């Protein structure tokens, strides 16, 4: 494991209404440190069997993760498709490509 040299942006999404009552989504990014985590074959195939194509797996301190579903990592905005919070100190996020970003 590395020494927390990488960072990612976690996006908190809030739904608000403008002056005319039109709903809008606002994203507020928050930078946290993270480690790239190896993606095992089992993880990849389990995700692929449900139609999800994981791009990355990252680990961060549990205290930094607040349930965000959108992460910017290595210049890409990715969806959080799996959260492993089984460790008392860390959380491991499996990230996949956003469907709207595919060509």
Helices and strands as residue ranges (DSSP letters): E 6-17, E 23-37, H 41-49, E 54-61, G 62-64, E 70-73, E 76-84, E 90-97, G 99-101
